[in-house]
Amino acid sequence: MGGVTSRFPDSIEIGGLVLCKTPTEFTEQRDAHYRKLATGQMETVDNSFMRENDPRMPLFRERNTKVTFGKGA
């Protein structure tokens, strides 16, 4: 191999990084874990933000839209 040695024979290694296989179950568990963390962080931010809300001067309002049609001439 032209003098290139690897600690992991028969593998793909570039710059000290090794390409690996991972079972789908592990990646799904990892994704669920980080999704749960992100959701918890967003809930914390929302709760902290809403704590500062004052009904006399709301930070944001629920917006409702209504479409009406005239009777025409």
C-alpha positions in Angstrom: 0.0 0.0 0.0 2.9 2.3 -0.6 4.1 2.5 3.0 0.7 3.5 4.5 0.0 1.6 7.7 -3.4 1.4 9.4 -4.4 0.1 12.8 -7.6 -1.1 11.1 -6.7 -3.4 8.2 -9.3 -3.8 5.4 -11.0 -0.5 6.4 -11.3 2.9 5.0 -9.2 5.4 7.0 -8.4 9.0 5.9 -6.6 11.4 8.1 -7.2 9.4 11.2 -10.9 9.0 10.6 -12.3 5.5 10.0 -15.5 4.8 8.1 -17.7 2.4 10.2 -21.0 0.5 9.9 -23.7 1.1 12.5 -26.9 -0.8 13.0 -30.0 1.1 12.1 -31.4 0.6 15.6 -28.4 2.5 17.1 -28.9 5.4 14.8 -32.6 5.5 15.5 -31.9 5.5 19.3 -29.3 8.2 18.9 -31.7 10.4 16.8 -34.5 9.9 19.4 -32.1 10.9 22.2 -31.0 14.1 20.5 -34.6 14.9 19.4 -35.7 14.5 23.1 -32.8 16.8 24.2 -33.8 19.5 21.6 -37.4 19.3 22.5 -36.6 19.8 26.2 -34.4 22.7 25.4 -37.1 24.4 23.3 -39.7 23.8 26.1 -37.2 25.4 28.6 -36.7 28.4 26.4 -40.5 28.8 25.8 -41.2 28.6 29.5 -38.5 31.1 30.4 -39.8 33.4 27.6 -43.4 33.1 28.7 -42.5 33.8 32.3 -41.7 37.3 31.2 -45.1 37.7 29.5 -47.4 40.4 30.9 -51.1 40.4 29.8 -51.0 44.3 29.6 -48.2 44.1 27.1 -48.0 40.6 25.5 -44.8 39.5 23.9 -46.8 38.1 21.0 -50.5 37.6 20.2 -52.3 34.7 18.8 -53.3 35.9 15.3 -56.6 34.9 13.8 -57.5 35.6 10.2 -61.0 35.8 8.8 -62.0 35.8 5.2 -65.4 37.3 4.3 -67.0 37.8 0.9 -69.2 40.8 0.0 -72.6 40.4 -1.6 -71.5 41.8 -4.9 -73.5 44.3 -7.0 
